[in-house]
Amino acid sequence: MQHQFQVQGMTCGHCERAVTQAVHQIDPQAQVRIARSSGAVEVVSDQPRGALAQAIADEGYQVAG
């Protein structure tokens, strides 16, 4: 299943890694694509959307959409 998120606060490569690692803690097999300039995060995972969004938010980023 493909999930699209709008994530605010990603400003550097470290931020991208933190978001990717947060998703991989929920689903190690997930595919994560990030467009830092627009804040778009695309996740391909069988995990529930809410769990993925919460994992990103737990890293300190605002998640919308």
N, C-alpha and C positions, 0 to 999 in steps of 0.2 A: 504494500500500500504506500502511496506517495503522499507525503504531508508537506505543506508549505507554511512557513512561519515568517513573520516579520519581527526581527530581533533588534532592539536598540541597545547601543552601548558597545558594540564591537568596534574597536578602533585600531587593532593591530593583529599580527599573526598569533600572538599569545592568546588573544580573545578567541580567535578562530579555533585554536587547538583546545581551549577550555570548553567551548560549545561542542566540538566534535567528541571530546572525551566524555562529556556529560551524557551525550546520546549513546555512546558506546558502552557506558556503564549499564544502561537499560537494555541495549541490544547490541552486543559485540559484532553482529553481522550487518548492522545498518550501513547504508550508503549515505554519506553526508556531503552536500555541496553547499558552499557558502559564497555569496557575493557580498563581501564586506562593505563595499561602497554604497550599496542599496539596503543592506541589512537583511537581505533575503537568505533564508536557510531552507533548503530542500532536503528532506529525509525520506529515504525509502526503507520502510521497516514494517513488520507485522505488529509492532507494539501499539497500544492505544495512543492516540494523539495527545490526550491529556497527560499521560505519563511522560511523554517526550518533552512537552512544553514545560512541565514541572521540573524536569531534570535541568533544562536550560535555565529556567528562572532561579533554581537553587544555586546556580553559579553566579547569580547577581545581575542577570540581564533581563530586561523587560521584553516579554513575548506578547505579540498581538497577532491576531489572525490565524 
